[in-house]
């Protein structure tokens, strides 16, 4: 196996070890993501059946905020529609074609929703 040459700090993959006891590493820690207010959110609602064995789902994308807030919004939509669903890769996936009903619910909650696709 060939030895890798390290030409810069980026070759380490973003990991740097320091023995400095006085260094303040708090500025390097990841900032917690803050959820925008519903009025500031621009969501997109579309339905899809690709990769799902012909089953139709409604997909809500464009949410900007924490994972826990996204999951609570998904739970609200699933409860109001009476169906199942999940949260994957920053998108809410609701089983079935409930796009119009979900758009109405989101508008009542204060979100700006755009219908995407047919």
C-alpha positions as CSV (number, residue, x, y, z in Angstrom):
1,X,0.0,0.0,0.0
2,X,1.4,3.4,-1.0
3,X,2.0,6.1,1.5
4,X,-0.2,9.2,1.2
5,X,1.5,12.6,1.0
6,X,-0.1,15.2,3.2
7,X,0.4,18.6,1.6
8,X,-2.0,20.7,3.6
9,X,-4.4,20.6,6.6
10,X,-7.3,19.9,4.3
11,X,-5.7,16.6,3.4
12,X,-6.3,15.5,7.0
13,X,-10.0,15.7,6.4
14,X,-10.8,18.6,8.6
15,X,-9.4,17.0,11.8
16,X,-6.5,18.8,13.6
17,X,-5.0,17.7,16.9
18,X,-3.7,20.4,19.3
19,X,-1.7,20.0,22.5
20,X,-2.3,23.7,23.5
21,X,-4.0,23.7,26.9
22,X,-5.0,27.4,26.6
23,X,-6.7,27.2,23.2
24,X,-10.4,28.1,23.2
25,X,-12.1,25.7,20.8
26,X,-15.7,27.0,21.4
27,X,-15.5,29.2,18.3
28,X,-14.8,26.1,16.1
29,X,-17.8,24.1,17.4
30,X,-20.8,23.7,15.1
31,X,-23.4,26.4,15.6
32,X,-26.9,25.0,16.4
33,X,-29.3,25.4,13.6
34,X,-32.2,27.8,14.3
35,X,-35.7,27.3,12.8
36,X,-37.1,30.2,10.8
37,X,-40.6,31.4,11.7
38,X,-43.4,29.9,9.6
39,X,-44.0,33.2,7.8
40,X,-40.3,33.1,6.6
41,X,-40.4,29.5,5.3
42,X,-40.8,28.8,1.6
43,X,-42.0,25.2,1.3
44,X,-42.7,23.2,-1.9
45,X,-45.4,20.5,-2.1
46,X,-45.3,17.9,-4.8
47,X,-46.2,14.2,-5.1
48,X,-44.0,11.4,-6.4
49,X,-44.1,7.7,-7.0
50,X,-40.6,7.1,-8.2
51,X,-38.7,4.4,-6.4
52,X,-41.7,3.5,-4.3
53,X,-43.1,0.6,-6.2
54,X,-45.9,2.7,-7.8
55,X,-47.1,4.0,-4.4
56,X,-47.9,7.8,-4.5
57,X,-46.5,10.0,-1.7
58,X,-46.7,13.7,-1.0
59,X,-43.3,15.3,-0.5
60,X,-42.8,18.6,1.4
61,X,-39.3,20.1,0.9
62,X,-37.6,23.4,1.6
63,X,-37.9,23.4,5.4
64,X,-35.1,25.4,7.1
65,X,-34.7,24.6,10.7
66,X,-33.9,22.0,13.3
67,X,-34.6,18.3,12.8
68,X,-36.8,18.2,15.8
69,X,-39.0,21.0,14.5
70,X,-39.2,19.3,11.1
71,X,-40.3,16.1,12.8
72,X,-43.0,17.9,14.8
73,X,-44.3,19.5,11.7
74,X,-44.4,16.0,10.0
75,X,-46.3,14.6,13.0
76,X,-48.9,17.4,12.7
77,X,-49.4,16.7,9.0
78,X,-49.6,12.9,9.5
79,X,-52.2,13.4,12.3
80,X,-54.4,15.9,10.4
81,X,-54.3,13.7,7.3
82,X,-54.7,10.4,9.2
83,X,-51.9,8.7,7.3
84,X,-48.4,7.5,7.8
85,X,-45.2,9.2,6.7
86,X,-41.6,9.9,7.6
87,X,-38.8,12.5,7.5
88,X,-35.8,11.8,5.3
89,X,-33.0,14.0,4.2
90,X,-34.8,17.2,5.2
91,X,-38.0,16.3,3.5
92,X,-41.4,15.3,4.9
93,X,-42.8,12.3,3.1
94,X,-46.6,11.6,3.6
95,X,-48.2,8.5,2.2
96,X,-50.8,9.1,-0.5
97,X,-51.7,12.1,-2.6
98,X,-52.7,14.7,0.0
99,X,-51.0,17.7,-1.6
100,X,-54.0,20.0,-1.6
101,X,-55.0,19.1,2.0
102,X,-51.4,19.5,3.2
103,X,-51.1,22.9,1.5
104,X,-54.2,24.1,3.3
105,X,-53.0,22.9,6.6
106,X,-49.6,24.5,6.1
107,X,-51.1,27.8,5.1
108,X,-53.3,27.8,8.2
109,X,-50.1,27.3,10.3
110,X,-48.6,30.4,8.6
111,X,-46.2,28.7,6.1
112,X,-45.8,29.9,2.5
113,X,-46.4,26.8,0.3
114,X,-45.9,26.5,-3.5
115,X,-47.4,23.7,-5.5
116,X,-44.8,22.0,-7.7
117,X,-45.6,19.7,-10.6
118,X,-48.8,18.4,-12.0
